[in-house]
């Protein structure tokens, strides 16, 4: 395999690696957005529920049990790092809103990484196209030289 072909193959591999990395980051953003939606649902529930309301509590495996809210100001909220704390209604919403802000920041940072990788990918694609054009021109010149040599022999 010629040097140009090897370089082209290497560029192709780099492009594939970039595409895989971009795909993984886009998947992360989708996960962050799903988590934000879950938080929105939780905030809406916290803001609309009242003491004495009947709710369905998930048990896992698609099973639920009906339960009555004993006190809306006793909400257990995950703080991260496997820690949770009991919060009143207002504080629970505040904690969840801060989580959303953190997710927004992560989405923004991850999108910036994607933009950077896409820019790098575009540059590599341009390099690959230029190399292909150069290789085609060289092949064309070689063909013309061979044709000229064959014509000269006649």
N, C-alpha and C positions, 0 to 999 in steps of 0.2 A: 504494500500500500504506500502511495506517495506521501510526501510530507504534507502537501495541501489536504489530502484526504484525511490524514491523521488529525490535523488541526481542526478540520471540519467536524470530524467525529467527536473530538474533545469538546468543541463548542456545543454540539448537539447534546452531549451528556450534561454539560453545565446548564443548558437551557432546561433540560428535563428535571434536573435537581432543583432549579429555581421554581419551576412550575409546581413541583411537589411541595416545596416549602410554602409557596403562595396558597396552595390548596389547604394545607394544614392550618395556616393563619386564618383563612376565610372560615374554616370550620370552628376555630376558636371564637371568632366574632359571632357566628351563629349561636354558639353555646352561651356567650355573654348576653346576647339579645333574648334568648329563651329564659335565662335567669332573671333578666329585667322584667319580662312578662310575668313570671311567677311572682316577683316582688310587687308588681302592679296589682295583681290579683289579691295578694295578701293585704296590701294597703287598703284596697277597696273593701275587702271583707272587714278589716279592723275598723275602718271608718263608719261602716254601715251597721255592724253588729251591735246589739245591746245586751245587757245582762238579762238572762232569761230566754234568749233566742235559742231555737233548736238548730243544730248544725249537723252535718255529716262529717265524721272524723275518719280519715283513711287509716286502715289497719295494715295495709300492704297487700300485695297480690290481687288488687282490684276489689278488696272487701272494705266496707264502710260500716260504721255504727252511728246511730243517731245519739246525739248528746245535747245537753242543755248547757249554755254558757252560764257558769255560776257567777263570774265577776269579770266584766270586760276590761277592768283595770289590772288584771293579772294575766298578762300575755308573756309567754316565754319566747324570747328572741335570741337567735344564734348570733353571737358576737364574732365568730371566727375562731380558729385555733381550737376547735372542740369545746368552746366555752359558750354558755348561754346565760341569760339573765332575765329575771322577771321585770317587766316594764309596765307602766300604765299605758293607756291607749295612745296618748300623745307622744310619749317617749318612744314607744314601739314604732310608730310611724316615722319619727325622726331617724331612728336607727336604720330603718329600711330605706328611707330616702338617701341617707349617706351611702348605703351599699350601692344604690343605683348610681349615685355620682361617681363612686369608685369604678363601677362597671363602665360608665360613660368614658372615664379616663382611659381604662384599659382598651376599650373599643377604638378610641382615638389613636392611642399609641400603636395598636396592632395594625390599624389601617395605614398609619404612616410607614410602618415596616413593609406592608404590602406594596404601597406606592413606590417605595425605594427599590424593592425587588423587581417590580414591573418595569421600572426605568432601566435597571440593570439588564433585564431580560430583553428589552427593546434594543439596547445597545449591542448585545450579543447577537441578536437576530440580524441587525444591520451588518455586523462583521461577517456573519455567515453568508449573507447574500453577496457581499462584496467579494468574498473568497470564491464563491461559486462562479461569479461573473468573471473573475480573473482566470480561474481554471478553465472556463469555457473559452475565453479569449486565447489562452495559451494552446488549448487543443485545436482551435480554429487555425491559429498561426502554424502549428505543426502540420496540420492537414494541408494547408496551402503550400508550405515548404516541400512536403512530400510530393504534392501534385506538380509543383514547379520542377522538382528534381526529376520526376518521371517524364515530364514534358521535355526537359533538356536532353534526356537520354535518347529520345526518339529522333 
